[in-house]
């Protein structure tokens, strides 16, 4: 059975009551990903690290006060 282990979400907009849906993105890390990461050699990036980097890179890429007033990245480990 596939279970969610972690998730990232990025929201952005002009203010928190006016989020712009075109900037919303989510990433999911599953129990299958977790098992694969346990077998990943220490010198190679894990699925978790790749997803974390993707979420942070995306949030940084849209952080521009000329377009948006806020960018919010959330992470949860379940």
Secondary structure as GFF3:
##gff-version 3
##sequence-region A 1 78
A	DSSP	beta_strand	4	15	.	.	.	ID=ss1
A	DSSP	beta_strand	18	19	.	.	.	ID=ss2
A	DSSP	three_ten_helix	21	23	.	.	.	ID=ss3
A	DSSP	beta_strand	25	30	.	.	.	ID=ss4
A	DSSP	alpha_helix	31	38	.	.	.	ID=ss5
A	DSSP	alpha_helix	47	62	.	.	.	ID=ss6
A	DSSP	beta_strand	70	77	.	.	.	ID=ss7
###
